[in-house]
């Protein structure tokens, strides 16, 4: 039976790009459907993710799954080549721990630090840098969090590898720099240079323009508060 | 080699209770070390330096942190008895989705019920009931979320049942009225020894919540 694999995503979303990256690593062909997340969510999206009504949604032979890291683990378990998680239960638990740390601590802290009002910036930046410092310790001399190849944690940290650099360019505020976090900075270069990753990143100019507009919008809101 | 399993524990913590249920279901011998969270042990700080939180599962000296990660680890290592996650990848994904939902919705919103008042509390109660109803929908006609036996989502959600009495008293509402199926499910689970011995008494939890409210100056 022909496999039917679909991804409902948004071009700029690191979350739907995680799913696409996992599929590309596994060499799985899929159909991509762009959702208008700021305007009009499609009836199909609302049908397949009634609980959260968010992208990404993954469809495999008609069966839907939501939540990017849940989807990535499903992809790992369904298509066996090019593993993104270790076999050993302890190493697997460590990978899940760091993926969760990235998702629940790093990403919110980095986003807040990028777009917070002037008077809150220093504190937000300090918290974000604490996260980056902790994350750098997880690299522990490896090329990728997954070792020699991209793994679950690298996929989860895609935002840090690519989106963060563009936010820094758009806002003029550096959180991840070669001076402060040399290992993590090097990792981000390695990450975006991977052929499989390169193909699953949003276009640079379009994303930079998006962040510049967002930053200007945030500055306006902050100024009028 | 003898297995050494230690759990850094705290009796009312829903996250610790999850691990206790999983260990009991699998019949795993474990040394439970109760932590005083106002005076964290050197062992806790060493085994979970990043979050400094319980529960911490220490297996042959190696620490695993975060309750759902611990439950999955336990399921994978002690895989020959009482499986918690389904074997089918799609069913596993659905189980993980709902366990994550419990983390995001039940814990965070439940906390708002006892820490806030007025409009904020009313909104939290509404969202809490809505979330429980969604879970009831997922349970359907099955005896357990895991089907015929306790599964991953059962383990993720059950500990919060111990907190229901506290939420009800603080929020002045009855959960059973709105979600009878879920209460029936919880009582069914309590018939199991692994659950009965892992869940603290609801009134004791309420006493603990009152202490916390006093300590944090919450009315």
Interface residues (C-beta under 8 A of the other chain):
Chain A: X51 X60 X63 X65 X66 X67 X70 X71 X73 X74 X77 X78 X89 X90 X92 X93 X96 X97 X100 X101 X134
Chain B: X50 X59 X62 X64 X65 X66 X69 X70 X72 X73 X76 X77 X89 X90 X92 X93 X94 X96 X97 X100 X101 X134
